[in-house]
Amino acid sequence: MMRTRTREAIVIGLVALIATAGCGGDGGSSGPTQPTTPPLTTTEQFTGTIAQGESDVHPLTLLSAGDITVQVISLMPLASLGFYFGVPSGNICLAQVPVGTITQGSVLVENASSGEFCIQIYDGGQVQAGAPIGYVINVQHP
């Protein structure tokens, strides 16, 4: 599979080089311009269960700067949970961007530099004793 991508990249590069080789100009150009490639993104899915007074922390590693997009796929039973973006410090996540609450269908976008980050999902006072809330969250990031 890697060889196929490499061959595709070579073919695309050659086509781009041939296409720009014949372009005229004012003579001031130093050569063909390279197309910009959007940064690769990763999608991670986090699942868990939040009981009364509890929280879950999920680490994220951003290989380049860009948007972190969080989509809440499900919260069962339907409810709301607390949520924030942060940076890891040992076994905890220090809040950097408090969001407040999330509900099923929420989509959050935050821009960040490259580096180590985390998200924290927690009981914001809505979880009843003996009735934990299960969640599925997709996080897309560079």
DSSP file (Angstrom, degrees, kcal/mol; ACC not computed):
  #  RESIDUE AA STRUCTURE BP1 BP2  ACC     N-H-->O    O-->H-N    N-H-->O    O-->H-N    TCO  KAPPA ALPHA  PHI   PSI    X-CA   Y-CA   Z-CA
    1    1 A M     >        0   0    0      0, 0.0     4,-1.8     0, 0.0     5,-0.1   0.000 360.0 360.0 360.0 -37.6    0.0    0.0    0.0
    2    2 A M  H  >  +     0   0    0      1,-0.2     4,-2.4     2,-0.2     5,-0.2   0.888 360.0  53.5 -65.9 -38.6    2.9    2.4    0.8
    3    3 A R  H  > S+     0   0    0      1,-0.2     4,-2.8     2,-0.2    -1,-0.2   0.886 106.1  53.2 -63.6 -38.1    4.4    1.7   -2.6
    4    4 A T  H  > S+     0   0    0      2,-0.2     4,-2.6     1,-0.2    -1,-0.2   0.927 110.5  46.5 -62.7 -44.6    1.2    2.6   -4.3
    5    5 A R  H  X S+     0   0    0     -4,-1.8     4,-2.5     2,-0.2    -2,-0.2   0.904 112.4  50.8 -64.1 -40.6    1.0    6.0   -2.5
    6    6 A T  H  X S+     0   0    0     -4,-2.4     4,-2.3     2,-0.2    -2,-0.2   0.927 111.7  47.2 -63.1 -44.8    4.7    6.6   -3.3
    7    7 A R  H  X S+     0   0    0     -4,-2.8     4,-2.7     1,-0.2    -2,-0.2   0.916 111.8  50.9 -62.7 -42.3    4.1    5.9   -7.0
    8    8 A E  H  X S+     0   0    0     -4,-2.6     4,-2.7     1,-0.2    -2,-0.2   0.911 110.2  49.9 -60.8 -41.6    1.0    8.1   -7.0
    9    9 A A  H  X S+     0   0    0     -4,-2.5     4,-2.4     2,-0.2    -1,-0.2   0.894 111.5  48.3 -64.8 -40.1    3.0   10.9   -5.4
   10   10 A I  H  X S+     0   0    0     -4,-2.3     4,-2.6     2,-0.2    -2,-0.2   0.925 112.9  47.7 -65.4 -44.9    5.8   10.6   -8.0
   11   11 A V  H  X S+     0   0    0     -4,-2.7     4,-2.5     2,-0.2    -2,-0.2   0.928 113.3  47.7 -63.0 -45.0    3.2   10.6  -10.8
   12   12 A I  H  X S+     0   0    0     -4,-2.7     4,-2.4     1,-0.2    -1,-0.2   0.910 112.5  50.1 -62.8 -41.5    1.4   13.6   -9.4
   13   13 A G  H  X S+     0   0    0     -4,-2.4     4,-2.2    -5,-0.2    -2,-0.2   0.905 111.6  47.4 -63.3 -42.3    4.8   15.4   -8.9
   14   14 A L  H  X S+     0   0    0     -4,-2.6     4,-2.8     2,-0.2     5,-0.2   0.904 111.5  50.5 -65.9 -41.9    5.9   14.7  -12.5
   15   15 A V  H  X S+     0   0    0     -4,-2.5     4,-2.6     1,-0.2    -2,-0.2   0.926 111.9  47.9 -61.8 -43.8    2.5   15.8  -13.9
   16   16 A A  H  X S+     0   0    0     -4,-2.4     4,-1.7     2,-0.2    -2,-0.2   0.895 112.6  49.1 -63.6 -40.1    2.8   19.1  -11.9
   17   17 A L  H  X S+     0   0    0     -4,-2.2     4,-1.4     2,-0.2    -2,-0.2   0.919 113.6  45.4 -65.8 -44.7    6.4   19.6  -13.1
   18   18 A I  H  X S+     0   0    0     -4,-2.8     4,-0.8     1,-0.2    -2,-0.2   0.905 111.7  53.0 -65.5 -41.7    5.5   19.0  -16.8
   19   19 A A  H  < S+     0   0    0     -4,-2.6    -1,-0.2    -5,-0.2    -2,-0.2   0.848 115.5  39.3 -64.1 -34.7    2.4   21.2  -16.5
   20   20 A T  H >< S+     0   0    0     -4,-1.7     3,-1.1    -5,-0.2    -1,-0.2   0.648  98.7  77.2 -91.0 -14.8    4.4   24.2  -15.1
   21   21 A A  H 3< S+     0   0    0     -4,-1.4    -1,-0.2     1,-0.3    -2,-0.2   0.852  97.1  45.6 -64.2 -34.8    7.5   23.7  -17.3
   22   22 A G  T 3< S+     0   0    0     -4,-0.8    -1,-0.3    -3,-0.2     2,-0.2   0.456  85.4 116.8 -88.7  -0.1    5.8   25.2  -20.3
   23   23 A C    <   -     0   0    0     -3,-1.1     2,-0.1    -4,-0.1    -3,-0.0  -0.498  54.9-146.2 -73.7 132.7    4.3   28.2  -18.5
   24   24 A G        +     0   0    0     -2,-0.2     2,-0.3     2,-0.0    -1,-0.1  -0.283  26.3 158.3 -84.9 178.2    5.6   31.6  -19.6
   25   25 A G        -     0   0    0     -2,-0.1    -1,-0.0     4,-0.0     0, 0.0  -0.950  57.5 -68.5-175.9-167.1    6.0   34.5  -17.3
   26   26 A D        -     0   0    0     -2,-0.3    -2,-0.0     1,-0.0     0, 0.0   0.374  69.2-110.5 -87.0   5.5    7.8   37.8  -16.9
   27   27 A G  S    S+     0   0    0      1,-0.1    -1,-0.0     0, 0.0    -3,-0.0   0.347  98.8 100.3  84.8  -8.7   11.1   36.0  -16.5
   28   28 A G        +     0   0    0      2,-0.0     2,-0.2     3,-0.0    -1,-0.1   0.516  52.8 107.3 -87.9  -4.4   11.2   37.0  -12.8
   29   29 A S        -     0   0    0      1,-0.1    -4,-0.0     0, 0.0     0, 0.0  -0.493  60.5-150.7 -77.7 142.6   10.1   33.6  -11.5
   30   30 A S        -     0   0    0      1,-0.3    -1,-0.1    -2,-0.2    -2,-0.0   0.422  65.4 -62.0 -91.7   2.5   12.6   31.4   -9.9
   31   31 A G  S    S-     0   0    0    -11,-0.0    -1,-0.3     2,-0.0   -10,-0.0  -0.838  80.1 -30.6 143.1-179.1   10.8   28.2  -11.0
   32   32 A P        -     0   0    0      0, 0.0     2,-0.3     0, 0.0   -15,-0.1  -0.329  60.4-120.4 -67.8 148.0    7.6   26.3  -10.6
   33   33 A T        -     0   0    0      1,-0.0   -13,-0.1   -13,-0.0    -2,-0.0  -0.653  23.9-122.7 -87.2 147.3    5.7   26.7   -7.4
   34   34 A Q        -     0   0    0     -2,-0.3     2,-0.1     1,-0.1    -1,-0.0  -0.707  26.6-113.9 -89.2 137.2    5.0   23.6   -5.4
   35   35 A P        -     0   0    0      0, 0.0     2,-0.4     0, 0.0    -1,-0.1  -0.410  31.1-118.5 -66.8 145.7    1.3   22.8   -4.6
   36   36 A T        -     0   0    0     -2,-0.1     0, 0.0     1,-0.0     0, 0.0  -0.690  23.1-148.1 -86.0 139.7    0.5   23.0   -0.9
   37   37 A T        -     0   0    0     -2,-0.4     3,-0.1     3,-0.0    -1,-0.0  -0.907  17.9-120.1-107.7 129.7   -0.7   19.8    0.7
   38   38 A P        -     0   0    0      0, 0.0     3,-0.1     0, 0.0     0, 0.0  -0.373  41.8 -95.4 -64.4 148.0   -3.2   20.0    3.5
   39   39 A P        -     0   0    0      0, 0.0     2,-0.1     0, 0.0    25,-0.0  -0.320  42.6-105.5 -63.8 146.2   -1.9   18.5    6.8
   40   40 A L        -     0   0    0    102,-0.1     2,-0.3    -3,-0.1    24,-0.1  -0.440  37.4-149.5 -68.7 144.2   -2.8   14.9    7.4
   41   41 A T        -     0   0    0     -2,-0.1     2,-0.4    -3,-0.1    99,-0.0  -0.870   6.0-151.4-118.6 154.3   -5.5   14.4   10.0
   42   42 A T  E     -A  141   0A   0     99,-3.4    99,-2.5    -2,-0.3     2,-0.5  -0.950   5.3-152.3-119.5 139.8   -6.2   11.6   12.4
   43   43 A T  E     -A  140   0A   0     -2,-0.4     2,-0.4    97,-0.2    97,-0.2  -0.968  14.6-174.9-114.1 124.4   -9.6   10.6   13.8
   44   44 A E  E     -A  139   0A   0     95,-3.0    95,-3.1    -2,-0.5     2,-0.5  -0.916  13.1-148.1-114.8 143.0   -9.6    9.0   17.2
   45   45 A Q  E     -A  138   0A   0     -2,-0.4     2,-0.4    93,-0.2    93,-0.2  -0.949  12.0-167.1-112.8 128.5  -12.7    7.6   18.9
   46   46 A F  E     +A  137   0A   0     91,-3.2    91,-2.8    -2,-0.5     2,-0.3  -0.938   7.3 179.4-114.6 134.5  -13.0    7.7   22.7
   47   47 A T  E     +A  136   0A   0     -2,-0.4     2,-0.3    89,-0.2    89,-0.2  -0.933  16.1 126.6-129.8 155.1  -15.6    5.7   24.6
   48   48 A G  E     -A  135   0A   0     87,-1.6    87,-2.7    -2,-0.3     2,-0.4  -0.985  46.6-103.0 178.5-176.0  -16.3    5.5   28.3
   49   49 A T  E     -A  134   0A   0     -2,-0.3     2,-0.6    85,-0.2    85,-0.3  -0.999  21.1-154.5-135.3 130.7  -18.8    5.8   31.1
   50   50 A I  E     -A  133   0A   0     83,-3.0    83,-2.6    -2,-0.4     2,-0.2  -0.926  12.1-167.5-109.5 118.7  -19.0    8.6   33.6
   51   51 A A    >   -     0   0    0     -2,-0.6     3,-2.3    81,-0.2    72,-0.2  -0.496  47.5 -60.8 -93.7 170.6  -20.5    7.9   37.0
   52   52 A Q  T 3  S+     0   0    0     76,-0.3    -1,-0.2     1,-0.3     3,-0.1  -0.283 124.9   4.3 -54.9 127.4  -21.6   10.5   39.5
   53   53 A G  T 3  S+     0   0    0      1,-0.2    -1,-0.3    74,-0.1     2,-0.2   0.477 108.4 115.0  78.0   3.6  -18.6   12.7   40.5
   54   54 A E    <   -     0   0    0     -3,-2.3    69,-2.3    68,-0.0     2,-0.3  -0.497  42.2-167.7-103.6 171.8  -16.2   11.0   38.0
   55   55 A S  E     -D  122   0B   0     67,-0.2     2,-0.4    -2,-0.2    67,-0.2  -0.978  11.9-142.8-151.3 160.5  -14.2   12.1   34.9
   56   56 A D  E     -D  121   0B   0     65,-2.9    65,-2.5    -2,-0.3     2,-0.4  -0.975  10.7-157.0-125.1 142.9  -12.2   10.6   32.0
   57   57 A V  E     -D  120   0B   0     -2,-0.4    63,-0.2    63,-0.2    -2,-0.0  -0.972   6.2-170.4-119.9 134.7   -9.1   12.1   30.5
   58   58 A H  E     -D  119   0B   0     61,-2.5    61,-2.2    -2,-0.4     2,-0.1  -0.990  16.9-136.5-126.6 124.2   -8.0   11.2   26.9
   59   59 A P  E     -D  118   0B   0      0, 0.0     2,-0.4     0, 0.0    59,-0.3  -0.452  16.7-166.5 -79.0 151.5   -4.6   12.3   25.6
   60   60 A L  E     -D  117   0B   0     57,-2.9    57,-3.1    -2,-0.1     2,-0.5  -0.998   8.8-157.9-134.2 138.0   -4.0   13.8   22.1
   61   61 A T  E     -D  116   0B   0     -2,-0.4     2,-0.6    55,-0.2    55,-0.2  -0.968   8.8-158.9-116.6 115.8   -0.8   14.3   20.2
   62   62 A L  E     -D  115   0B   0     53,-2.9    53,-2.2    -2,-0.5     3,-0.1  -0.841   5.9-166.4 -94.4 120.1   -0.9   17.0   17.5
   63   63 A L  S    S+     0   0    0     -2,-0.6     2,-0.3    79,-0.3    51,-0.1   0.702  76.0   8.2 -78.9 -19.9    1.9   16.5   14.9
   64   64 A S  S    S-     0   0    0     49,-0.1    51,-0.1   -24,-0.1    -1,-0.1  -0.956  93.6 -81.1-150.3 167.3    1.2   19.9   13.5
   65   65 A A  S    S+     0   0    0     -2,-0.3     2,-0.3    49,-0.1    48,-0.2  -0.373  72.7  97.5 -69.1 150.7   -0.8   23.0   14.3
   66   66 A G  E     -B  112   0A   0     46,-2.7    46,-2.6    -2,-0.1     2,-0.3  -0.974  67.9 -34.6 160.2-169.2   -4.4   23.0   13.2
   67   67 A D  E     -B  111   0A   0     -2,-0.3     2,-0.6    44,-0.2    44,-0.2  -0.589  35.6-152.5 -85.1 138.6   -8.0   22.4   14.3
   68   68 A I  E     -B  110   0A   0     42,-3.3    42,-2.2    -2,-0.3     2,-0.5  -0.958  17.2-164.6-102.5 120.7   -9.1   19.9   16.8
   69   69 A T  E     -BC 109 140A   0     71,-2.8    71,-2.9    -2,-0.6     2,-0.5  -0.944   3.5-167.8-113.0 122.4  -12.7   18.9   16.0
   70   70 A V  E     -BC 108 139A   0     38,-3.1    38,-2.7    -2,-0.5     2,-0.5  -0.931   3.1-173.5-110.7 126.3  -14.7   17.0   18.6
   71   71 A Q  E     -BC 107 138A   0     67,-2.9    67,-2.6    -2,-0.5     2,-0.9  -0.982  19.2-142.0-121.8 123.7  -18.0   15.4   17.7
   72   72 A V  E     - C   0 137A   0     34,-2.8    33,-2.2    -2,-0.5    65,-0.2  -0.745  20.5-179.8 -84.6 108.7  -20.2   13.9   20.4
   73   73 A I  E     -     0   0A   0     63,-2.0     2,-0.3    -2,-0.9    -1,-0.2   0.924  62.3  -8.8 -77.4 -47.1  -21.6   10.7   18.7
   74   74 A S  E     - C   0 136A   0     62,-1.7    62,-2.0    30,-0.1     2,-0.4  -0.995  43.3-170.1-154.8 148.9  -23.7    9.5   21.6
   75   75 A L  E     - C   0 135A   0     -2,-0.3    60,-0.2    60,-0.2    29,-0.1  -0.974  34.0-134.0-131.7 118.7  -24.5   10.1   25.3
   76   76 A M  E    S+ C   0 134A   0     58,-2.6    58,-3.2    -2,-0.4     2,-0.2  -0.982  91.0  26.3-127.8 124.6  -26.6    7.3   26.8
   77   77 A P  S    S-     0   0    0      0, 0.0    -1,-0.1     0, 0.0    -3,-0.0   0.625 114.5-100.5 -69.7 162.9  -28.9    8.0   28.4
   78   78 A L  S    S+     0   0    0     -2,-0.2     2,-0.3    25,-0.0    -2,-0.1  -0.300  75.8 115.4 -54.9 125.6  -29.4   11.4   26.8
   79   79 A A        -     0   0    0     -4,-0.1    25,-0.5    23,-0.0     2,-0.4  -0.854  60.8 -92.2-165.3-165.0  -27.9   14.0   29.1
   80   80 A S  E     -E  103   0B   0     -2,-0.3     2,-0.3    23,-0.1    44,-0.3  -0.971  29.3-167.1-130.2 150.6  -25.1   16.5   29.3
   81   81 A L  E     -E  102   0B   0     21,-1.9    21,-2.7    -2,-0.4    42,-0.2  -0.912  28.6-103.4-129.6 157.8  -21.6   16.1   30.5
   82   82 A G  E     -EF 101 122B   0     40,-3.2    40,-2.2    -2,-0.3     2,-0.3  -0.516  42.9-178.8 -77.5 152.0  -18.8   18.6   31.4
   83   83 A F  E     +EF 100 121B   0     17,-2.2    16,-1.6    38,-0.2    17,-1.4  -0.995  11.1 163.8-153.5 142.8  -16.0   19.0   28.8
   84   84 A Y  E     -EF  98 120B   0     36,-1.6    36,-2.4    -2,-0.3     2,-0.3  -0.983  31.5-124.2-156.2 158.2  -12.8   20.9   28.3
   85   85 A F  E     +EF  97 119B   0     12,-1.9    11,-2.9    -2,-0.3    12,-2.1  -0.746  46.8 147.3 -91.2 145.5   -9.5   21.0   26.3
   86   86 A G  E     -EF  95 118B   0     32,-2.7    32,-2.0    -2,-0.3     9,-0.2  -0.867  44.9 -94.8-157.3-167.9   -6.3   21.0   28.3
   87   87 A V  E     -E   94   0B   0      7,-1.9     7,-2.9    -2,-0.3    30,-0.2  -0.970  43.1-108.7-123.4 141.2   -2.7   20.0   28.6
   88   88 A P  E     +E   93   0B   0      0, 0.0     2,-0.3     0, 0.0     5,-0.2  -0.402  31.0 178.7 -71.8 144.1   -1.6   16.8   30.4
   89   89 A S  E >   -E   92   0B   0      3,-2.7     3,-1.6    -2,-0.1     2,-0.4  -0.784  66.3 -56.9-143.1  95.4    0.2   17.1   33.7
   90   90 A G  T 3  S-     0   0    0     -2,-0.3    -1,-0.1     1,-0.2     0, 0.0  -0.566 120.6 -17.4  66.6-124.3    1.0   13.7   35.1
   91   91 A N  T 3  S+     0   0    0     -2,-0.4     2,-0.3    -3,-0.1    -1,-0.2   0.304 126.2  76.2 -96.0   8.5   -2.2   11.8   35.3
   92   92 A I  E <  S-E   89   0B   0     -3,-1.6    -3,-2.7    -5,-0.0     2,-0.5  -0.762  72.4-129.7-118.7 166.3   -4.5   14.9   35.1
   93   93 A C  E     -E   88   0B   0     -2,-0.3     2,-0.6    -5,-0.2    -2,-0.0  -0.963  19.9-146.4-115.0 115.3   -5.6   17.2   32.4
   94   94 A L  E     -E   87   0B   0     -7,-2.9    -7,-1.9    -2,-0.5    24,-0.1  -0.729  26.6-115.9 -85.7 121.4   -5.2   20.9   33.2
   95   95 A A  E     +E   86   0B   0     -2,-0.6    -9,-0.3    -9,-0.2    -1,-0.1  -0.306  45.2 159.4 -60.5 130.3   -8.0   23.0   31.6
   96   96 A Q  E    S+     0   0B   0    -11,-2.9   -10,-0.2     1,-0.2    -1,-0.2   0.632  77.1  25.0-114.7 -38.8   -6.9   25.4   29.0
   97   97 A V  E    S-E   85   0B   0    -12,-2.1   -12,-1.9    13,-0.0     2,-0.3  -0.831  76.3-156.4-130.6  92.3  -10.1   26.0   27.1
   98   98 A P  E     +E   84   0B   0      0, 0.0   -14,-0.2     0, 0.0   -12,-0.0  -0.525  13.6 178.9 -70.2 133.7  -13.2   25.3   29.2
   99   99 A V  E     -     0   0B   0    -16,-1.6     2,-0.6     1,-0.3   -15,-0.2   0.750  24.9-144.4-102.6 -34.2  -16.2   24.5   27.0
  100  100 A G  E     +E   83   0B   0    -17,-1.4   -17,-2.2     2,-0.0     2,-0.3  -0.916  58.0   0.5 104.2-117.0  -18.8   23.9   29.7
  101  101 A T  E     -E   82   0B   0     -2,-0.6     2,-0.3   -19,-0.2   -19,-0.2  -0.803  55.2-157.7-114.7 154.4  -21.3   21.1   28.7
  102  102 A I  E     -E   81   0B   0    -21,-2.7   -21,-1.9    -2,-0.3     2,-0.3  -0.925   8.6-172.0-122.4 151.3  -21.6   18.8   25.8
  103  103 A T  E >   -E   80   0B   0     -2,-0.3     3,-2.4   -23,-0.2   -31,-0.2  -0.866  45.9 -65.8-132.3 168.6  -24.7   17.0   24.6
  104  104 A Q  T 3  S+     0   0    0    -25,-0.5   -31,-0.2    -2,-0.3   -30,-0.1  -0.343 124.9  22.9 -56.8 131.7  -25.3   14.3   21.9
  105  105 A G  T 3  S+     0   0    0    -33,-2.2    -1,-0.3     1,-0.3   -32,-0.1   0.293  86.3 146.3  92.8  -9.2  -24.6   15.9   18.5
  106  106 A S    <   -     0   0    0     -3,-2.4   -34,-2.8   -35,-0.1     2,-0.4  -0.324  29.8-164.4 -60.0 141.7  -22.3   18.7   19.9
  107  107 A V  E     -B   71   0A   0    -36,-0.2     2,-0.4     2,-0.0   -36,-0.2  -0.994   7.4-175.4-129.1 124.6  -19.5   19.6   17.6
  108  108 A L  E     -B   70   0A   0    -38,-2.7   -38,-3.1    -2,-0.4     2,-0.4  -0.943   6.1-167.2-121.7 140.5  -16.6   21.7   19.0
  109  109 A V  E     +B   69   0A   0     -2,-0.4     2,-0.4   -40,-0.2   -40,-0.2  -0.996  10.0 171.5-130.8 130.6  -13.6   23.1   17.1
  110  110 A E  E     -B   68   0A   0    -42,-2.2   -42,-3.3    -2,-0.4     2,-0.4  -1.000  25.8-134.2-137.6 136.6  -10.5   24.5   18.8
  111  111 A N  E     +B   67   0A   0     -2,-0.4     2,-0.3   -44,-0.2   -44,-0.2  -0.732  32.7 170.1 -91.5 139.3   -7.3   25.6   17.1
  112  112 A A  E     -B   66   0A   0    -46,-2.6   -46,-2.7    -2,-0.4     3,-0.1  -0.974  31.8-117.3-145.8 157.4   -4.0   24.5   18.7
  113  113 A S        -     0   0    0     -2,-0.3   -49,-0.1   -48,-0.2   -51,-0.1  -0.293  54.5 -75.9 -80.2 175.5   -0.3   24.3   18.0
  114  114 A S  S    S+     0   0    0    -51,-0.1     2,-0.3    -2,-0.1   -51,-0.2  -0.396  86.9  72.2 -70.3 154.3    1.5   21.0   17.7
  115  115 A G  E    S-D   62   0B   0    -53,-2.2   -53,-2.9   -51,-0.1     2,-0.5  -0.907  83.9 -31.0 139.9-166.5    2.2   19.2   20.9
  116  116 A E  E     +D   61   0B   0     -2,-0.3     2,-0.2   -55,-0.2   -55,-0.2  -0.785  60.1 157.3 -95.7 128.2    0.6   17.2   23.7
  117  117 A F  E     -D   60   0B   0    -57,-3.1   -57,-2.9    -2,-0.5     2,-0.3  -0.787  19.2-157.5-136.2 178.7   -3.0   17.9   24.7
  118  118 A C  E     -DF  59  86B   0    -32,-2.0   -32,-2.7   -59,-0.3     2,-0.4  -0.981  10.2-140.9-153.8 161.8   -5.9   16.2   26.4
  119  119 A I  E     -DF  58  85B   0    -61,-2.2   -61,-2.5    -2,-0.3     2,-0.4  -0.966  15.7-155.8-122.1 146.9   -9.6   16.3   26.6
  120  120 A Q  E     -DF  57  84B   0    -36,-2.4   -36,-1.6    -2,-0.4     2,-0.4  -0.989   6.0-168.5-126.2 131.7  -11.5   15.8   29.8
  121  121 A I  E     +DF  56  83B   0    -65,-2.5   -65,-2.9    -2,-0.4     2,-0.3  -0.964  24.4 164.3-114.5 131.1  -15.1   14.6   30.1
  122  122 A Y  E     -DF  55  82B   0    -40,-2.2   -40,-3.2    -2,-0.4     2,-0.8  -0.947  46.4 -88.9-148.2 163.5  -16.7   14.9   33.6
  123  123 A D        -     0   0    0    -69,-2.3   -42,-0.1    -2,-0.3   -72,-0.0  -0.668  33.4-172.8 -74.3 112.9  -19.8   14.9   35.6
  124  124 A G        -     0   0    0     -2,-0.8    -1,-0.1   -44,-0.3   -43,-0.1   0.111  67.4 -74.5 -94.1  21.3  -20.9   18.5   35.7
  125  125 A G  S    S+     0   0    0    -43,-0.0    -2,-0.1     2,-0.0   -44,-0.1   0.451 116.1  97.1 103.0   2.3  -23.6   17.8   38.2
  126  126 A Q        +     0   0    0    -46,-0.2     2,-0.4     2,-0.1   -74,-0.1   0.630  54.8  97.1 -97.9 -15.8  -26.0   16.0   35.8
  127  127 A V        -     0   0    0    -76,-0.1     2,-0.2   -48,-0.0   -74,-0.1  -0.621  65.5-143.9 -82.4 127.6  -25.1   12.4   36.5
  128  128 A Q  B >   -G  131   0C   0      3,-0.6     3,-2.1    -2,-0.4   -76,-0.3  -0.592  30.4 -90.5 -87.6 150.2  -27.5   10.7   39.0
  129  129 A A  T 3  S+     0   0    0      1,-0.3    -1,-0.1    -2,-0.2   -78,-0.0  -0.369 113.9  10.8 -58.3 131.3  -26.2    8.1   41.5
  130  130 A G  T 3  S+     0   0    0     -2,-0.1    -1,-0.3     1,-0.1   -79,-0.0   0.531 111.2  90.2  77.0   6.4  -26.4    4.6   40.1
  131  131 A A  B <   -G  128   0C   0     -3,-2.1    -3,-0.6     2,-0.0    -1,-0.1  -0.558  59.8-174.1-133.0  69.6  -27.1    6.0   36.6
  132  132 A P        -     0   0    0      0, 0.0     2,-0.5     0, 0.0   -81,-0.2  -0.180  20.8-126.8 -64.1 158.9  -23.8    6.4   34.7
  133  133 A I  E     -A   50   0A   0    -83,-2.6   -83,-3.0   -58,-0.0     2,-0.3  -0.937  16.3-150.0-111.4 122.6  -23.7    8.1   31.3
  134  134 A G  E     -AC  49  76A   0    -58,-3.2   -58,-2.6    -2,-0.5     2,-0.3  -0.653  18.4-167.7 -87.2 147.6  -21.9    6.3   28.5
  135  135 A Y  E     -AC  48  75A   0    -87,-2.7   -87,-1.6    -2,-0.3     2,-0.4  -0.971  22.4-166.0-138.1 153.2  -20.3    8.3   25.7
  136  136 A V  E     +AC  47  74A   0    -62,-2.0   -63,-2.0    -2,-0.3   -62,-1.7  -0.978  20.6 176.9-133.5 122.0  -18.8    8.0   22.3
  137  137 A I  E     -AC  46  72A   0    -91,-2.8   -91,-3.2    -2,-0.4     2,-0.4  -0.993  18.0-152.3-130.9 131.1  -16.7   10.9   21.0
  138  138 A N  E     -AC  45  71A   0    -67,-2.6   -67,-2.9    -2,-0.4     2,-0.5  -0.877  11.4-167.6-100.1 135.3  -14.8   11.3   17.8
  139  139 A V  E     -AC  44  70A   0    -95,-3.1   -95,-3.0    -2,-0.4     2,-0.5  -0.982   1.5-168.2-125.9 120.6  -11.8   13.7   17.8
  140  140 A Q  E     +AC  43  69A   0    -71,-2.9   -71,-2.8    -2,-0.5   -97,-0.2  -0.919  21.9 151.1-108.9 132.3  -10.2   14.7   14.5
  141  141 A H  E      A   42   0A   0    -99,-2.5   -99,-3.4    -2,-0.5   -73,-0.2  -0.984 360.0 360.0-155.5 160.5   -6.8   16.5   14.7
  142  142 A P              0   0    0      0, 0.0   -79,-0.3     0, 0.0  -102,-0.1   0.491 360.0 360.0 -72.7 360.0   -3.6   17.0   12.7
